[in-house]
Amino acid sequence: MDSVLNSLVVTGIFLAIAAVVGIRLGRSGKPYGYGKVALHIILFILVLSGVIASIYKLQLIADAGHYSKLSLYVTLLALLTNVAVGIRMIVMKRTNAKMIAIHKLSTFIMALSLVVSILFAASGM
């Protein structure tokens, strides 16, 4: 279970860095610089791979907690919503307040469910 917990903590760190880069990206306004967008996408890929690796590791543990798996699935769903909205926001010419709100809300849900998963993994649930 320690391996899963380590993966989740590292994924959480990558998510926090991606959120900071995203906030800075949002404040810079359109057109976005290629460097910040590329860094944000790379961090998204690292978060996605961390979530998938954690789910895989939990599948291999016989007595793994179901709550931790469930919260990781919620994280994955929020992550996929986040990327779909993010791609749409990059492609659109104008900024849309609803899209930005959905992107921020899915990031918040993703972070919250990742923290819950870390807590469940630490307690063995």
C-alpha positions in Angstrom: 0.0 0.0 0.0 3.0 2.3 0.5 3.7 2.2 -3.3 0.1 3.4 -4.0 0.4 6.1 -1.4 3.7 7.3 -2.8 2.2 7.4 -6.3 -0.8 9.4 -5.0 1.3 11.9 -3.2 3.5 12.5 -6.2 0.4 12.8 -8.4 -1.0 15.4 -6.0 2.2 17.4 -6.2 2.0 17.4 -10.0 -1.6 18.4 -9.8 -0.7 21.3 -7.5 2.0 22.5 -9.9 -0.4 22.1 -12.8 -2.9 24.3 -11.0 -0.4 27.0 -10.3 0.7 27.0 -14.0 -3.0 27.0 -15.0 -3.7 30.0 -12.8 -0.8 31.9 -14.3 -2.0 30.8 -17.8 -5.4 32.2 -17.1 -4.1 35.5 -15.9 -1.9 36.0 -19.0 -4.9 36.0 -21.3 -5.2 35.0 -24.9 -3.2 34.3 -27.0 -1.5 31.9 -24.7 2.3 31.5 -24.9 3.4 28.1 -26.1 5.7 27.5 -23.2 3.0 27.8 -20.5 0.5 25.7 -22.5 3.1 23.0 -23.2 4.1 22.9 -19.5 0.4 22.7 -18.5 -0.2 19.8 -20.9 2.9 18.0 -19.8 1.8 18.3 -16.2 -1.6 17.0 -17.2 0.0 14.0 -18.7 2.0 13.4 -15.6 -1.2 13.6 -13.4 -3.0 11.3 -15.8 -0.3 8.7 -15.7 -0.1 9.0 -11.9 -3.8 8.4 -11.5 -3.7 5.4 -14.0 -0.6 3.9 -12.2 -2.3 4.3 -8.8 -5.5 2.6 -10.1 -3.4 -0.2 -11.6 -1.4 -0.7 -8.3 -4.7 -0.8 -6.4 -6.0 -3.5 -8.7 -2.9 -5.7 -7.8 -3.4 -5.4 -4.1 -5.8 -8.0 -2.8 -6.9 -6.2 0.3 -6.9 -2.7 -1.3 -9.6 -0.4 -0.1 -12.6 0.1 -2.4 -13.1 3.7 -1.2 -9.6 4.6 -2.5 -10.4 3.0 -5.9 -13.8 4.8 -6.1 -12.2 8.2 -5.3 -9.6 7.6 -8.0 -12.3 6.8 -10.5 -13.9 10.2 -9.6 -10.5 11.8 -10.1 -10.1 10.2 -13.5 -13.6 11.3 -14.5 -12.9 14.9 -13.4 -9.5 14.7 -15.2 -11.1 13.7 -18.5 -13.7 16.4 -18.1 -10.9 18.9 -17.4 -8.9 17.9 -20.5 -12.0 18.1 -22.8 -12.9 21.5 -21.6 -9.2 22.6 -21.7 -8.8 21.6 -25.3 -12.0 23.4 -26.2 -10.8 26.5 -24.4 -7.5 26.5 -26.3 -9.3 26.1 -29.7 -11.9 28.7 -29.1 -11.1 32.3 -30.1 -13.0 34.0 -27.3 -12.9 33.1 -23.6 -16.2 31.7 -22.3 -17.0 32.2 -18.6 -18.9 28.9 -18.3 -16.0 26.9 -19.8 -13.6 28.5 -17.4 -16.0 27.8 -14.4 -16.3 24.1 -15.5 -12.5 23.8 -15.9 -11.9 25.3 -12.4 -14.7 23.2 -10.9 -13.4 19.9 -12.4 -9.9 20.8 -11.1 -11.3 21.4 -7.6 -13.2 18.1 -7.8 -10.1 16.3 -9.1 -8.0 17.7 -6.3 -10.5 16.9 -3.6 -11.0 13.3 -4.7 -7.3 12.9 -5.0 -6.8 14.1 -1.4 -9.6 11.7 -0.3 -7.9 8.9 -2.1 -4.7 9.7 -0.3 -6.5 9.7 3.0 -8.2 6.3 2.3 -4.9 4.8 1.1 -3.1 6.0 4.2 -5.8 4.5 6.4 -6.1 1.3 4.3 -9.7 1.7 3.4 
